[in-house]
Amino acid sequence: MCYICRMTRLLIATHNPGKQREYEALLAKPAIGLALCWPQELGLTLNVSESGATYTDNARLKALAYAEASALWTLADDSGLEVDALNGAPGPHSARYGGRAMSDADRYQLVLRQLEGVPLPRRSARFRCVVVLATPSGQTYAAEGLCEGLIALQARGEQGFGYDPIFYLPGYERTMAELPGEVKNRISHRARAVESILPTLKRLVRESLGGAQAWER
């Protein structure tokens, strides 16, 4: 693959369909001048061990592994739900909370059971996301986004994925899973992390392509 071709593509290192839909909205080509691509398009099925102690560690492991395998600039994230009444759990283990065999619904029902009897004002929580941009040469850049809320008393809504049905946003009087996609993509932890990394991404691509014309296509 030629250098210019590599520099006009950005690999998003996730096989999660929900995340892919969100990244398609958050990183539309007119906004960044890059065409997104996905691991399945490249035949990549890497088994990256998320053995890091933090979100940043895990996102960096994924970003570097996929950047090396694809020779493309790569964006990866690690995110999780932090519930104050559970001492920050599930945290970085959110995707595996309760065991790898459990479904998303199993996981959020487990959280609801663990919070039985806890009144709504004491169910404060946040979604946290760290995104890491990696270059094929091994450079990395990180950014973080947060979304504060409460754990609902019961699951509500059919949108989104993961813990969205139990994450209640008092300002909207809805769970994340009840929000229209365009609203979620303005306020979510992932949206805020992407917003934070965008200036760095745009600067690096301008420098690599030798000018600002990439943003004017």
Number of C-alpha atoms within 10 A of each C-alpha: 7 6 11 10 9 16 18 19 17 22 26 24 25 21 13 9 10 13 16 17 12 17 18 14 13 19 19 13 16 12 13 21 21 21 15 19 17 16 16 11 8 11 9 14 11 12 8 13 9 17 9 13 10 16 23 21 16 23 25 26 21 25 28 26 20 28 25 16 12 17 17 24 27 27 29 25 28 26 25 22 25 22 22 16 15 15 9 14 17 19 20 23 19 20 20 14 20 16 12 9 9 14 15 18 14 16 21 24 17 14 19 18 12 12 19 9 9 13 11 13 8 13 19 18 21 21 21 23 26 28 27 27 28 27 21 19 12 13 11 16 14 20 19 23 21 18 18 18 20 20 32 21 18 14 19 17 14 13 16 20 15 19 24 23 26 26 30 28 18 12 7 10 10 17 26 27 22 21 20 11 15 11 10 18 17 13 15 19 23 28 22 23 21 25 17 17 20 17 11 15 17 18 12 13 20 17 11 13 14 10 11 14 10 16 15 9 11
